[in-house]
Amino acid sequence: MEPLDQWSDMSSSDSSHPYRFDNFLEETRNLIKRSKAGAYLHLIFLQKYVWQDLENLMEEYSDDGRRNWEVALLETQQDDFFILEFISKKDESERHSFFWKVLTDNSKMTILSLSLEKFRFVKSCLESFVKFANMEFPWLGSAFLENLDDFIQTTFGADAHVDFRRIIYDLEPIAGKGRPEPNLKFTAASKEDILKRKQTEYEHQNKFFYIRSMKVSVVWKGTPFVFSISDEAEIFFERGDLITFLEMINALKSIADSYRDSAVKHLNIDIREMALEEGRKTEFRTIENLEVLKLDINDPMTGNWYKNFTSLFSMPYKQEEKLLNFVLMKGNPYFLAQVIDLEKGGSGVYLSATGNSIRISPSSKVTNISTVLKIIKALQKYVDPNITIAGA
């Protein structure tokens, strides 16, 4: 029997089913212990208005003839716990379920999604719908994964023992000029192995090392955990006590929240009209408040990061990231460009750098979170892998 067969009663619209999140966690924990099945866990960010419009979004997604699935959100006996169900248009008996727990319910919502689905259905169902509905998976980045052992020991305590296993990484061309080498793999025995590989690839290949995902094992108070985690916080949990592991998910949410909040910057402009002769009018605009995101480059890997930066954002268009760049000022030691994210409806920011700092500021009333984090990811990939969000 497939593990999900045992969940068939949960994917029911019968509102009398007394199913709650703690019941689900207990059953899922037991399923993982009894079988070789693992669980996928995702954090999902969305604005409140997206959640309020979810019924219309699901209907639009289901009616799209290019898609293979219809989607529905089923309620349970708990107000903040739902089942997102995908039904095949070719065979209604084929259904795939993702269990959603609302962790934060305010203007910026956070949902924890859990499932025992296979990877291909995570991609074709969950990830497809999240992108369609203008939701976001958080971004953690390569620098965070590189220091995952520190994060785990901060969460569980210094007595937590962490072993790195499989590392999947890309070699990215410096300044984005050249061909990347994606999905490379190696086995690391320790963080020192990762740092050594990172330095070796830079010195011998003249490329930057960007971690896509890693598999680790953790032993805490005699309890082993085995899981994989990606730079977008996708977790595949293979072994251990799922309920205890949620302590790490809560800590991970705090990190992801801080990155998201750091990426939101506002521009407030005061507009005043003045009457001129013959009934004409003119406007005076004054910046009342401009918020700026400062990036940390206190410990750069390369002494040429500024050159890499100006070279990358002098490109008119970066295909992989779908970023359109307009250089406004270029000199030494100051560079300013407007960067437009074509993937996000043309949202844009101003990006500037001097000899010792990088700053991102809004070009409209508020920055798009996804656009800002995409730019920071590009900075880690092509400019210097040690660039991080200051103070986050």
C-alpha positions in Angstrom: 0.0 0.0 0.0 1.3 3.5 -0.9 1.7 5.7 2.2 -0.9 8.2 0.8 -3.5 5.4 0.5 -3.7 5.6 4.3 -4.6 9.3 4.0 -7.5 8.8 1.7 -10.1 9.7 4.4 -8.3 13.0 5.0 -8.9 14.2 1.5 -12.6 14.3 1.9 -14.9 17.3 1.9 -16.9 15.7 4.7 -16.7 18.6 7.3 -17.6 16.1 10.1 -14.2 14.5 9.9 -12.5 15.4 13.1 -9.1 15.9 11.6 -6.6 18.3 13.1 -2.9 19.3 12.5 -1.6 17.4 15.5 -3.4 14.2 14.3 -1.8 14.7 10.9 1.7 15.1 12.4 1.3 12.0 14.6 0.2 9.9 11.6 2.8 11.2 9.3 5.6 10.6 11.9 4.5 7.0 12.3 4.3 6.6 8.5 7.9 7.8 8.1 9.1 5.5 10.9 7.3 2.4 9.4 8.1 3.0 5.7 10.9 4.3 3.5 8.7 7.2 2.5 10.0 10.7 3.2 8.1 14.0 3.6 8.5 17.2 1.6 8.3 20.4 3.7 8.0 23.8 2.1 7.6 27.3 3.6 5.3 29.4 1.4 5.0 33.2 1.5 2.0 35.1 0.2 0.2 38.3 0.7 -3.2 38.3 2.5 -5.0 39.5 -0.6 -3.8 36.4 -2.5 -5.2 34.1 0.2 -8.5 36.1 0.1 -8.7 35.6 -3.7 -7.6 31.9 -3.5 -11.0 30.5 -4.7 -10.8 32.6 -7.9 -7.2 31.6 -8.4 -7.9 27.9 -8.1 -10.8 28.2 -10.5 -8.6 30.0 -13.1 -5.8 27.5 -12.6 -8.2 24.5 -13.0 -9.9 26.0 -16.1 -6.5 26.5 -17.9 -6.5 23.9 -20.7 -2.7 23.8 -20.6 -2.7 22.3 -17.1 -3.2 18.7 -16.2 -4.8 19.3 -12.8 -7.8 20.8 -11.1 -7.1 22.1 -7.7 -9.2 22.6 -4.6 -8.6 23.7 -1.0 -10.4 21.4 1.5 -11.2 22.5 5.0 -10.6 20.4 8.2 -11.9 20.7 11.7 -9.1 23.2 12.4 -9.4 26.8 11.1 -5.7 27.1 10.2 -5.2 23.7 8.7 -6.2 22.8 5.1 -5.6 20.2 2.4 -4.6 21.4 -1.1 -5.8 18.7 -3.4 -4.9 18.2 -7.1 -7.2 16.0 -9.2 -6.1 14.7 -12.6 -8.2 15.9 -15.5 -7.7 12.6 -17.2 -8.5 10.3 -14.3 -10.4 11.7 -11.3 -9.1 8.8 -9.1 -5.6 10.2 -9.3 -5.3 12.7 -6.6 -2.3 14.4 -4.9 -2.5 16.1 -1.5 -0.5 18.8 0.2 -1.3 19.6 3.8 -1.2 23.3 4.6 -0.7 24.8 8.1 -1.1 28.6 8.4 1.8 29.7 10.5 1.4 33.5 10.2 -1.9 35.1 9.4 -1.5 38.8 8.8 -0.8 41.0 5.8 2.3 38.8 5.1 1.2 35.2 5.5 3.4 32.1 5.9 2.2 28.6 5.2 3.9 25.3 6.0 3.2 22.7 3.4 3.8 19.0 4.1 3.3 16.0 1.8 4.5 12.4 1.1 4.1 13.0 -2.6 6.8 12.0 -5.1 9.2 14.7 -6.3 7.6 14.9 -9.8 4.2 15.8 -8.2 5.8 18.3 -6.0 7.0 20.0 -9.1 4.0 19.6 -11.4 1.4 20.3 -8.7 2.6 22.4 -5.7 5.4 24.4 -7.4 3.3 25.0 -10.4 0.4 26.4 -8.4 2.5 28.5 -6.1 4.1 30.2 -9.1 0.8 30.7 -10.8 -0.9 32.2 -7.7 1.9 34.8 -7.1 3.1 33.1 -3.9 6.7 32.6 -3.1 9.1 30.1 -1.7 11.7 31.8 0.5 15.3 32.2 -0.5 18.1 31.2 1.9 21.1 31.2 -0.4 24.4 29.4 -0.7 26.0 31.3 2.1 23.3 30.2 4.6 23.7 26.5 3.5 27.5 26.7 3.8 26.9 27.6 7.5 24.0 25.2 8.1 25.8 23.5 11.0 26.0 26.7 12.9 22.3 27.3 12.4 21.4 23.7 13.6 23.6 24.0 16.7 22.0 27.4 17.5 18.6 25.7 17.2 19.2 22.4 19.0 22.2 23.3 21.1 26.0 22.9 20.9 25.6 19.2 21.6 23.9 18.6 18.2 26.3 16.7 16.0 26.1 17.6 12.3 27.6 15.5 9.4 27.4 16.9 5.9 26.8 14.3 3.2 25.9 15.0 -0.4 26.4 18.6 -1.7 24.9 19.7 -5.0 26.3 22.8 -6.4 26.8 25.0 -9.5 30.0 26.6 -10.8 29.0 30.0 -11.9 31.1 32.2 -14.2 32.5 35.3 -12.6 30.5 38.4 -13.5 28.1 36.1 -15.3 30.3 35.9 -18.4 30.8 32.3 -19.6 29.1 29.0 -19.2 27.9 27.7 -15.9 28.5 24.1 -14.8 25.2 23.0 -13.1 24.3 20.2 -10.7 27.8 19.1 -9.7 28.0 16.7 -6.7 30.5 15.8 -4.1 30.5 14.3 -0.6 31.7 16.5 2.2 32.8 15.1 5.6 32.7 18.6 7.3 32.3 22.3 6.7 36.0 22.5 6.1 35.6 20.2 3.1 33.0 22.6 1.7 35.2 25.7 2.2 38.2 23.9 0.7 36.1 22.9 -2.4 34.8 26.4 -2.7 38.3 27.9 -2.6 39.7 25.3 -5.0 37.0 25.8 -7.6 37.7 29.6 -7.5 41.5 29.2 -7.8 41.6 26.4 -10.4 38.4 27.0 -12.4 38.0 30.7 -11.9 34.4 30.2 -11.1 32.2 30.7 -8.0 30.8 27.8 -6.0 27.0 28.1 -5.4 25.3 25.5 -3.2 21.9 24.4 -4.6 21.1 21.8 -1.9 22.8 19.6 0.6 22.0 16.4 2.5 22.9 16.3 6.2 22.5 14.0 9.2 22.1 15.3 12.7 22.2 13.5 16.0 20.6 15.4 18.9 20.1 13.8 22.3 20.7 10.4 20.7 18.0 11.0 18.1 19.2 10.9 14.5 17.7 13.1 11.7 18.5 12.8 8.0 17.2 15.5 5.6 18.1 17.5 2.5 17.6 21.2 2.2 17.8 23.5 -0.8 18.7 27.2 -1.2 14.9 27.9 -1.4 14.2 26.1 1.9 12.7 23.0 0.3 13.3 20.1 2.7 13.0 16.4 2.1 12.8 14.7 5.5 14.0 11.1 5.4 14.6 9.9 8.9 13.9 11.0 12.5 11.1 12.3 14.7 9.1 14.8 12.5 7.5 16.6 15.4 10.9 17.3 17.0 12.2 18.4 13.7 9.6 21.1 13.5 11.7 23.0 16.0 14.2 23.5 13.2 11.4 24.5 10.8 10.2 27.2 13.2 13.8 28.6 13.5 14.2 28.4 9.7 10.9 30.4 9.3 12.5 33.1 11.5 15.5 33.3 9.2 13.4 33.4 6.1 11.1 36.0 7.6 14.0 38.2 8.3 15.2 38.0 4.7 11.7 38.7 3.4 11.3 41.7 5.8 14.7 43.0 4.9 13.8 42.9 1.2 10.8 45.2 1.7 11.8 48.8 1.3 9.5 51.9 0.8 9.8 55.1 -1.1 7.5 58.0 0.1 7.1 61.1 -2.1 5.3 64.2 -1.2 3.5 65.7 -4.2 2.3 69.3 -4.1 0.5 71.2 -6.9 1.1 74.9 -7.6 -1.1 77.1 -9.8 0.6 79.0 -12.6 -0.6 81.7 -14.9 -3.5 81.0 -17.4 -4.8 78.2 -15.2 -1.8 75.9 -15.7 -0.5 73.8 -12.8 2.9 72.3 -11.9 3.9 69.7 -9.4 6.7 69.7 -6.9 7.9 66.3 -5.7 9.9 65.8 -2.5 11.3 62.5 -1.2 10.0 62.3 2.4 11.4 58.8 3.1 13.7 56.5 1.2 14.5 53.1 2.7 17.7 51.3 1.6 18.8 47.7 1.9 22.5 47.4 2.6 24.4 44.3 1.8 27.3 42.9 3.8 30.6 42.5 2.1 32.9 42.6 5.1 34.6 39.4 4.2 34.7 39.1 0.4 36.2 36.0 -1.2 37.7 38.0 -4.1 39.3 41.4 -4.1 37.7 42.1 -7.5 34.0 42.1 -6.3 33.4 45.7 -7.4 34.7 44.9 -10.9 32.6 41.8 -11.0 29.6 43.9 -9.9 29.9 46.6 -12.5 30.6 44.1 -15.3 27.5 42.0 -14.4 25.1 44.9 -14.2 26.5 46.6 -17.2 25.0 43.8 -19.3 21.8 45.0 -20.9 20.0 41.7 -20.1 20.8 38.7 -17.9 18.9 35.9 -19.6 18.9 33.3 -16.8 17.5 35.7 -14.2 15.4 37.7 -16.7 16.9 41.0 -15.4 17.0 44.1 -17.6 19.7 46.5 -16.6 19.9 50.3 -17.3 23.2 51.9 -16.3 22.6 55.4 -14.9 26.1 56.2 -13.6 29.3 54.4 -14.0 32.7 55.5 -12.6 35.2 54.8 -10.0 34.2 54.2 -7.2 30.5 54.6 -7.9 28.0 52.7 -10.0 24.2 53.1 -10.3 21.8 51.1 -12.4 18.0 50.5 -12.6 17.3 46.8 -12.6 14.0 45.6 -14.1 12.7 42.1 -13.3 10.8 40.9 -16.4 9.6 37.8 -14.6 7.7 39.9 -12.0 5.8 42.2 -14.3 8.6 44.8 -14.7 9.1 45.4 -11.0 12.3 47.4 -10.5 14.9 48.7 -8.1 17.9 51.0 -8.0 21.1 49.1 -7.4 24.3 51.0 -6.4 27.8 50.2 -5.3 30.8 52.0 -4.1 34.2 50.6 -3.2 32.9 49.2 0.1 29.2 48.8 -0.1 26.2 47.6 -2.2 22.8 49.1 -1.7 19.3 48.3 -3.1 16.6 51.0 -3.0 13.0 51.1 -4.4 12.2 52.7 -7.8 8.5 52.7 -6.9 6.5 52.9 -3.7 7.7 49.5 -2.5 10.1 46.9 -3.6 9.0 43.5 -4.8 10.4 40.9 -2.4 11.1 38.3 -5.1 13.0 40.7 -7.2 15.2 41.9 -4.4 16.1 38.3 -3.3 16.7 37.3 -6.9 19.2 40.1 -7.2 21.0 39.1 -4.0 21.1 35.5 -5.3 22.7 36.8 -8.6 25.2 38.7 -6.5 26.2 35.5 -4.6 26.4 33.6 -7.9 28.4 36.0 -10.0 29.9 38.8 -7.9 31.1 37.2 -4.6 29.6 34.2 -2.8 30.1 35.8 0.6 27.7 38.7 0.0 24.8 38.6 2.5 22.1 40.8 3.9 23.5 43.0 6.5 22.1 42.4 9.9 19.7 39.6 8.8 
